[in-house]
Amino acid sequence: FRFCTAREFALRRRLPPSMIPGDLGGRAPRGMRQMGLSATQRAAGAAGSVPPWLPEVILSGLVTAFGGWVLHTMLKKMDPTRTTDSKHVKAMKAHIKKRLGRSLASTNQYEEALLADVVLPGTAGEVTFDGIGGMEGIKGNLQELIIWPLRRPDLYSASTLLQPVKGVLLYGPPGTGKTMLAKAIANESGAAFINVRVSSLQSKWFGDAQKLVTAVFTLAWKLAPSIIFVDEVDSFLGKRRTGEHEAVTNMKTEFMTLWDGFLSRGGQGQGSVMVLAATNRPHELDEAILRRLPRHFEVPLPATQDRESIIRLLLREEKLEKDFNFRKLADLTQGYSGSDLKDLAQQAALAPVRDRLRDESRLVSSGVSREDAQRDAKAVRALRVQDFAEALDASRTAGAAGALPHK
């Protein structure tokens, strides 16, 4: 196989003699004689038959196109940020329209990848401020800074001094209720809640992390009023260091740039998007992030009165002994967080069940059948303060042995 010369090409295209390169004089070109074509084949070629090289060119083009299609398909399957399943996206958009009363504008593949992290009003469980024990001052401040600006913007537009804050930071020891406060805000604010996870912003493709960060803010703008919540913000927006990977630094810079760009708009967008962050280590945050979170609220370990309030909420639907002493139990749990108190209550709730099983075992050992023992055994008794004291002793014993941290 070889390409035709200019003379061969002109002859096969049946061009006028004046347009044929060189003086062919009506004779077959040397190229055709070199190719070994007979007079009949030369006549057929002159009559416009298919060139012998054309099928090979077409086949080569088809093979190249097929290889490109296979490569494109494989890369698309390998891409973790590929377009989400269309049925899931349509279902999520229909749910958003039903909850917010308006359709979601057109979205790109990066915004659609974040739709799973959107919590719509009324879908964050049953957590409310009334269901959180203690922290009355913090709850009141959060209502003034976040809830009311989103639900009653008319009250805050009368003065330039009442402009909504750009961000709020909750910090304190683990288990003190920071995430629970965020859930309550999601329920009571009436705004869309975007729960940003670090894993949802990471990608092995260079440059996609910045696009996903951009999608967080563009999606929040389309869902406005909305709240962007970043839990454990220190793992994402910690201090920038010299040896840090370039992709991580770019992601932080993009987040801060968009934060200023979207939240500093005037007019309709003012205050319609807010950032809420929570962390156990506020000293690890970058200074630029702390500047963009002007209001900080410490969520400390609950005091005695707050622990009593938490215990009352935890046991409000439980069967308790008469004259159950909540104050005594609150005094016994000095240094416990809200999460610790919940775990303690779950351990104590096993005591009545344990006593019932022991009663059944005693009857069975005396000759009563298992079925009769289950029927004749004493009913599950009410919870007592002593059950909590025994659970406390058990946890402290385990802590002394090194299995659990000492409270």
Order of alpha helices (4+ residues) and beta strands (2+ residues): alpha-alpha-alpha-alpha-alpha-alpha-beta-alpha-alpha-alpha-beta-alpha-beta-alpha-beta-alpha-beta-alpha-beta-alpha-alpha-alpha-alpha-alpha-alpha
